[in-house]
Amino acid sequence: MTPSIVVGVDGSPQSLQAVDWALEEARHRALPVRIVHVALRWEYSAAAPPEPGLEASRPEAAALNVLELAEEHARTHAPDVDVSTSLGIGHVPRVLLEEAADAVILVVAARGTGAFSGIMLGSVSRQVAEHAPCPVVVVPHHPDPEPRPAEVVVGVDGSEASMDAIGFAMEEAALRRVGLRAIHVWEHAAYPPAMRPASYGDLSIEQEAMRVLAESLAPWKSKYPTVPVVEQVVQGRSPAEALSGATVRASLLVVGARGHGGFPGLRLGSVSHAVLQQAQGPVAIVRPRS
């Protein structure tokens, strides 16, 4: 299948904002958009006669109506983008992951209604972010969306996951012709100042943080020499707090699925999960390439 940007919809205004993000991204990448709606299997467990004037039974008619409204919204707001639709039936995250098998990016809303009713962030959004073969962009709901500042932000910790996140963030900044802000967060050691080793010092740790940031960015700066980069070292705040705060001024925040720390079996790290919960702007979760 042709590579595309896949976006999940459920009939809610929140999911239409995800469609808007996917359409904008499609323009940057010159790619088509495939809009996917997943109907829960239980809706089809009981036979339902067609509604008057409809050839399809009620559950299928309702699902098709969600897709038709989303497609109409897309064609109205982006007539220049090639748009198609797909109806799935079954477990929502599983079907979205199957649809994303050939996707460049999978886009979902942070929360929704309809087929996602009652399923909070940490279920659909978290599951697709944990398992998707492509970057996943989670778009939070903003009742009165305003143009966001032209800046892409990426979290850097020196891990393999953050290296892939930097690559995706650099690509996004280049496509959008904007600057990149790379943030590395460091914290004091867990023990009190009086108990720290004599060799411990804020200056030496900050220098090490700057080294990690510079070395992580170096290969990507060479690949994307036209992207202006701001290197920012943040001290005294948790990584999730610092990165979530950056979403206020970013058009997109990019983080790795799992960085340093945590347990090897975890697919989505505590920082990336916390950022998804707290973010005020779109967040891209990037898993290491396999």
C-alpha positions in Angstrom: 0.0 0.0 0.0 1.0 3.6 -0.6 2.6 5.2 2.5 0.2 7.5 4.2 -0.7 9.3 7.4 -3.4 7.4 9.3 -5.7 9.2 11.7 -8.3 7.6 14.0 -11.7 9.2 14.5 -14.6 8.5 16.7 -17.1 11.2 15.9 -16.0 13.6 18.5 -14.7 17.2 18.0 -11.4 16.1 19.6 -10.8 13.5 16.8 -11.6 16.1 14.2 -8.7 18.2 15.7 -6.5 15.1 15.1 -7.7 15.1 11.5 -6.7 18.7 11.2 -3.2 17.9 12.4 -2.9 15.0 10.0 -4.0 17.1 7.1 -1.4 19.8 7.9 1.3 17.1 8.2 0.1 15.6 4.9 0.7 18.9 3.2 4.3 19.1 4.6 5.1 15.5 3.5 3.0 15.4 0.3 1.3 12.3 1.5 -2.3 11.0 1.5 -4.4 10.8 4.6 -6.4 7.7 5.6 -9.2 8.3 8.1 -10.0 5.2 10.2 -13.0 4.6 12.4 -13.3 1.5 14.5 -16.7 0.2 15.6 -16.8 -2.0 18.6 -17.6 -5.7 17.9 -20.4 -5.9 20.4 -22.4 -3.4 18.4 -22.6 -6.1 15.7 -23.4 -9.0 18.0 -27.1 -8.6 17.7 -28.9 -8.4 14.4 -30.4 -5.0 13.7 -32.7 -4.3 10.7 -31.8 -1.5 8.4 -33.1 1.9 9.3 -35.7 3.4 7.1 -34.0 4.8 4.0 -30.7 3.1 4.8 -29.4 -0.1 3.2 -27.0 -0.8 6.1 -28.0 -1.9 9.6 -28.0 0.6 12.4 -24.5 0.0 13.8 -22.9 0.0 10.4 -24.9 3.1 9.3 -23.7 5.0 12.4 -20.1 4.0 11.8 -20.2 5.0 8.2 -21.8 8.3 9.2 -18.8 9.0 11.5 -16.4 8.4 8.5 -18.5 10.5 6.1 -18.6 13.5 8.5 -14.8 13.2 9.0 -14.2 12.9 5.3 -16.4 15.9 4.6 -14.5 17.9 7.2 -11.2 16.9 5.7 -12.2 17.7 2.1 -13.6 21.1 3.2 -10.5 22.1 5.1 -7.9 20.6 2.9 -9.2 20.0 -0.7 -5.7 19.7 -1.9 -5.0 16.5 0.2 -5.8 13.0 -1.0 -8.2 11.6 1.6 -9.6 8.1 1.9 -11.5 6.3 4.7 -11.5 2.9 6.3 -14.0 1.2 8.6 -12.7 -1.4 11.1 -14.6 -3.6 13.5 -13.1 -4.9 16.8 -10.6 -3.9 19.5 -9.9 -0.3 18.8 -6.1 -0.2 19.5 -5.5 -3.4 17.6 -7.4 -2.3 14.5 -5.6 1.1 14.6 -2.2 -0.7 14.8 -3.2 -2.9 11.8 -4.1 0.2 9.8 -0.8 1.8 10.8 1.3 -1.1 9.4 2.1 0.9 6.3 1.8 4.4 7.9 4.4 7.1 8.1 2.6 8.5 11.2 -0.4 7.5 13.2 -2.4 10.3 14.7 -5.0 10.0 17.5 -6.8 12.3 19.8 -5.9 12.3 23.5 -9.5 11.6 24.5 -12.7 11.2 22.6 -16.3 9.9 22.6 -18.2 7.5 20.5 -16.2 4.3 19.9 -13.6 5.5 22.4 -16.2 6.5 25.0 -14.9 5.9 28.5 -11.5 4.9 27.2 -9.1 7.4 28.7 -5.6 8.3 27.7 -3.5 5.4 28.8 -5.7 2.9 27.0 -6.1 3.7 23.2 -3.4 6.4 23.0 -1.0 4.6 25.2 -1.5 1.2 23.6 -0.9 2.6 20.1 2.1 4.6 21.3 3.5 1.4 22.9 3.2 -0.8 19.9 2.9 1.2 16.7 5.5 0.6 14.0 5.6 4.3 13.2 5.7 7.5 15.3 2.5 8.3 17.0 1.2 11.8 17.4 -1.3 12.4 20.2 -3.4 15.6 19.8 -5.0 17.1 22.9 -8.3 18.9 22.8 -8.3 22.7 22.8 -11.8 24.3 22.7 -10.5 27.4 20.9 -7.4 26.4 19.0 -5.0 29.2 18.2 -2.0 29.2 15.9 0.9 27.7 17.9 4.4 29.2 17.8 6.6 27.9 15.0 9.0 25.7 17.0 9.6 21.9 17.4 10.8 20.8 20.8 12.6 17.5 21.5 13.5 15.8 24.8 17.1 14.5 24.8 18.7 12.2 27.4 21.4 10.4 25.4 19.5 7.2 25.0 18.9 5.3 21.7 15.2 6.3 21.9 16.0 9.9 22.2 18.4 9.7 19.2 15.5 8.5 17.1 13.3 11.2 18.6 15.9 13.8 17.6 15.9 12.5 14.0 12.1 12.7 13.7 12.1 16.2 15.3 14.8 17.5 13.0 12.8 16.1 10.0 9.7 17.8 11.3 11.5 21.1 11.8 13.0 20.9 8.3 9.6 20.2 6.7 8.0 23.0 8.6 10.9 25.3 8.0 11.1 26.2 11.7 13.7 26.0 14.5 14.3 23.1 16.9 14.6 23.4 20.7 16.5 20.5 22.2 15.9 20.1 26.0 18.0 18.0 28.3 16.9 17.9 32.0 19.2 17.0 34.9 18.4 16.7 38.5 20.5 16.7 41.7 21.5 13.4 43.2 18.9 11.9 45.5 20.9 12.4 48.7 21.0 15.8 50.6 23.9 18.3 49.8 25.7 17.5 53.1 26.0 13.9 52.0 27.2 14.4 48.5 30.7 13.3 47.5 33.4 16.0 47.5 33.7 15.6 43.7 30.0 16.5 43.3 29.2 19.9 41.9 26.5 21.6 40.0 28.9 23.0 37.5 30.4 19.6 36.6 27.0 18.0 36.3 25.7 20.8 34.1 28.8 20.5 31.9 28.1 16.8 31.5 24.5 17.6 30.6 25.7 20.0 27.9 28.1 17.4 26.6 25.3 14.8 26.3 23.1 17.3 24.5 25.8 18.4 22.1 27.0 14.9 21.2 23.4 13.7 20.7 22.6 16.6 18.4 25.9 16.6 16.4 25.0 13.9 13.7 21.6 15.3 13.1 22.9 18.9 12.8 25.1 17.6 10.0 22.1 16.0 8.3 19.9 19.0 8.7 22.3 22.0 8.5 19.5 24.5 7.7 17.5 23.9 10.9 18.3 26.4 13.6 18.9 24.6 16.9 18.6 26.0 20.4 20.2 23.8 23.1 18.6 24.1 26.5 19.8 22.5 29.7 17.1 22.5 32.5 18.0 21.9 36.1 15.8 21.4 39.2 12.7 20.2 37.4 11.5 16.7 36.6 11.9 15.8 32.9 8.1 15.3 32.5 7.4 18.7 34.0 10.0 20.5 31.9 8.9 18.9 28.6 5.2 19.2 29.3 5.7 22.9 30.1 7.4 23.3 26.7 4.2 22.1 24.9 2.7 25.5 25.7 5.0 27.2 23.2 5.7 24.3 20.8 3.9 23.3 17.6 5.1 19.8 18.3 6.9 18.1 21.2 8.9 14.9 20.3 10.0 12.3 22.9 11.4 8.8 22.7 9.1 5.9 23.8 11.5 5.0 26.5 14.8 6.6 27.6 17.3 5.9 30.4 16.0 4.3 33.5 12.9 2.2 34.2 12.6 -1.5 33.4 13.7 -3.1 30.1 10.3 -4.7 29.5 8.5 -1.3 29.5 7.5 -0.1 26.1 6.5 3.4 27.1 8.6 5.1 29.8 7.4 7.0 32.8 8.5 10.3 31.3 6.8 9.9 27.9 3.6 8.6 29.6 3.6 11.6 32.0 4.1 14.0 29.1 1.1 12.5 27.3 -1.0 13.1 30.4 0.1 16.7 31.0 0.8 18.0 27.5 -1.0 21.1 26.2 0.0 20.6 22.6 0.6 17.8 20.1 3.1 15.1 21.3 5.0 12.7 19.0 6.1 9.4 20.6 9.0 7.8 18.6 10.0 4.2 19.1 13.5 3.0 18.2 13.7 1.6 14.6 13.8 -2.1 14.5 
